[in-house]
Amino acid sequence: MNKWLQHGKTALITGGSSGIGYAIAEECVRRGMNVIILARRIELLKEAKKKLEEPAGRSSSATVKIVSADVSSIHSIRIAEEDVRRNITSIDLLVNCAGVVKPALLEDFSDSDMNNQIQINLLGMMNVTRQFLKYIPAGGAIINFSSALGLFGMAGYTAYSASKFGIIGFSDALRRELLCRKISVHVVCPADVDTPQFKQEHEDMPDWMKTESRPDAISPAVVAQKVLRAAQHGKFYILTNGSVKFLVIMLRFLPGLTKVLLDGMFPRPKAVSSDEQG
């Protein structure tokens, strides 16, 4: 079992001001770890810091630092590094949790909506990892958040799935690069999680994507606990939902049947008739 999740160790968490990132920060602080949370909006960061520093939720020795930065901008991340290294000499755990999602058909995307999902989700993760990797010692860990939609695609999520599939490939290659440095790499593929972003995603999606049969989202706290426990035990792929585990097994052993099953399960846009087109 790895020893980076211990009292006195330091975690840097992107997207740590809310949702899953905040829940992981909360779990780390509870264990007496020093936490640095990085996100764009300073007002959310200040609010998260205040809550994380409440005596009932943390070890008395844990410190909480906040850094405002845009992960999609390498210039912003390099400025953030200057801020971070004034406070720490090493990062035992790096959690890449920052991300965005905007569901729509490919042809309906604005340039910014499509580009943001690639730049923030995938390139942002690469920017942060590349810039802070030198601070991670042997025995440290990197946890990258992909998605269940990084394992199989879904209509309306072309840009998002592309970014999340890319995260899995990036993490797998990085894992092999870091074997000699004894830094473990883990990739998380959760399904729906009850976060502010998930609620906004549901509001933004077109009507054809909305379905009453979609399973309930699980809490960020449950995801955080499962992720940290699985990463401590050395798992590379971390699947937090039983249904996703089942589908991954099905895809491996019965790929043709599973694709037909997914085609029936997932919502699809309706075909446009010739009269409607004309």
N, C-alpha and C positions, 0 to 999 in steps of 0.2 A: 504493500500500500504506500502511495506517495505521501510525503510529509509537508506539502506546501499549504495545506489547509489547517494551520496551527496558530496558536496564540503568538502574536508578535510578528507574523509574516505580513507581507504587503500585497494587496490586490489592486490592479488597475482595471476598471470596468467601464467600457464605453456604453453609451445608452443607459447609464446608471441612474438617471434622474427619475425614471418611472418604469412601470411594467416589469418584465423579467429581470432587466439589469438592476433595478432597484431591489427586487426581492433577493437577488444574489448578494448585493451589497449588504443588505440587512442580515443575511445568514452569515456572511463573513465577519461583520461587526459583532454579532452575537458570540462568535467564537474567539473574539479578542484580536482579530486581524486589523491591521491598518488599511484603510480603504481610500482610494482616489477614484472619484466618479467623474467621467468626462462626457459632456453632452453640449448641445448648441445653446440652449436657452438658459441664461444665467438665473432667471427668476425661479425656474423649476429646480435648478441645481441648489439654490439657497434653501428652498423649501425641503428638498430631500435631505440635505445636510442637517437641517434643524431636527427633522424626524429621526434620522439615524443617530443623532447625538443625545436623544432622550435617554435618561438613565435606565429606564425599565427595559430597553431593548438592546443594550450593549454592555460589553465588558468595560470596566472603568479605564482600562489602559488603551483601548482602541481609539485611534485618531481617524478623522474623516476630513479629507481635502476635496475641493471641487476645482475643476478646470473647464472653462468654456472653450470649445473648439468645434470646428466642422471637419468631420473625418474625411469628407470627400476632397478636401483641399490639403495637399501635402504641405503647403506653406503654413496653414493654420496648425497642422499637427507638429511641425517643427517648432513653432512658437510655443505650443503646449508642452513639448519636451523640455524646453528651457525652464518652464514653470515647474514641471514635475521634478526635474533633477535637483532643484534647490531644496527639495524636501526628502528625497529618498536616494539610496545608493543602489538598491536592487528592487526588482518586481518579481515576486514569487509566483504570482498568478495573474495572467492577462486574460480578461474575458471580453471578447468582441461581440457585443450585443446590439450595437447601434444598427438601425435599419428602418426602411420605409416600405410601404406597399400602397399601390394605387391600382385597383382592379379596373380593367376595361379591355375591349377588343383591341387587337394590335392596331388596326386601321383608325381607331378612335383616340389613340394616345396623342397628347400634345408632346412636342419635343422634350419639354422639361420633365414631364411625368415619366416618360420612358427613360431618359438619360439619368434622372435622379436615382432610380431604382438600381441601376447598374453602378453608378458612381458612389453612392452611399453604401449600399449593401456589400458589394464586392470590392471595388477599388478602395473604399474607405477602410475595410478590414485589412487589406494589403498595406495601405499607407501606415496604419497604426502599428501593425505587426512589424513591418520593416523598420520603423523608427524606434520602437521600444525593445526590440529583440535583444539588443546588446545589454540590457539591464536584467535579463532573465538568467539566473544562475543554473548550474546543473541541479537537477531535482525539481526545477520549476515546471509550470504547466501553462498551456494555452488552450482556452476553450472558445471555439468559434460557433456562432449560432447560424445554422442554415435553417431548413424548414422541411416539413413533410413534402412540400412542393419543390424541394430540391431532389426528391427521390422519384416523383412522378409528376407530370405536368397536368395542369387543369386550365380549361378554357377561361379566358379573362385574366390570366396571370402569366402571359408570355414573358414580359420583361422581368417580373419578380422571379419566376421559375428559372430563367436564364441566370440571374444573379445568384440564386440559391444553389443551383446545380454547380455553378462555378466555385462557390465556397467549398463544396465537398471535394472537388478536384484540387483546389488550392491547399486545403487542409491535409489531404492525403500525400501530396508532394512535399509539403512542409514537414509532415511527420517523419518522412524518410530523411530529409535534410538534417533534422535535429536529433536523430538517433545517436550520433556520435557525441552530441553535447548533453545527452541524457535529459533533454527537455521533452516532456510528453505533449502531444497534440490530440485534441478531442473535437469532434464535430457533433452538434446537437440538431436533431430534426424533429421538432415538436409539431403537433397539429394545432388546432385553435387554442389560444390561451387568452384568458379574460383580462386584457390590458386596454388602456385608453386607445391604443392604435387599432386593436381588433374592433372596438366599437366604431371607430371612424371608418375603418375599412368596410364594415357592413353598411354604413350609411352611404358610402361612396359608390358601392357596387350597383350596376344596372339591375333592373327588375328581374331579368331572366336568370340572374345568378342567385337570387334569393330563394331559399328553400326551407321549408319547415322541418325537413328530415335531417338537417345538419346537426351533428352531435353537440352537446353542451361544451363550452370552453372550460378548461381546467384553470385553477388559480395559479398565478405566478409563483406563489410561495411553494406550492407542491412541485412545480417544475424546477425551481431553484434547488430544493432538497434532493430531488432525484438526480439532477445533473451533477451536483457536487459529489454525491455519493458514488455515482457511476464513474466519474472521472478519477476519483481517488482510487478506485479499483482497477484503473487502467483501461477502461473501455474506450475504443476509438469512436465508433458509432454509438450515439446515445439517443435512444428512442423513448420518449416520455409517455407515449400513448399506446395502449394495447392494440388498438385497431391498426395503427401504423406498422407495428411489429408484424401483425398478421399479413398485411398487404406486402411487406418486404419479403417475407418468406414465400408468399404466393408468387410474387414476381420472379423470384429466383428459380422456383421449381416448376411453375406453370405460367410462364410469361404470357402466352397467347390467351389463355383463359382469363387471366387477371386483367389484361388490357380490355377485353370485352366487358368484364365485370365493372371496371372503372368507367368505361364509356357509358354504362347504364347508371352508375351511381352519381357521377358528377353532372352538374347542370351544363347545358349547351345552348348556344343561341339558336333561335329558330331560323329555318331557311326562309329567305325572302322570295316571294312569288314573282313571276315575270310581270304581273300586273302592277305589283308594288314597286318593282324596279323601274317600270316605264312611266 
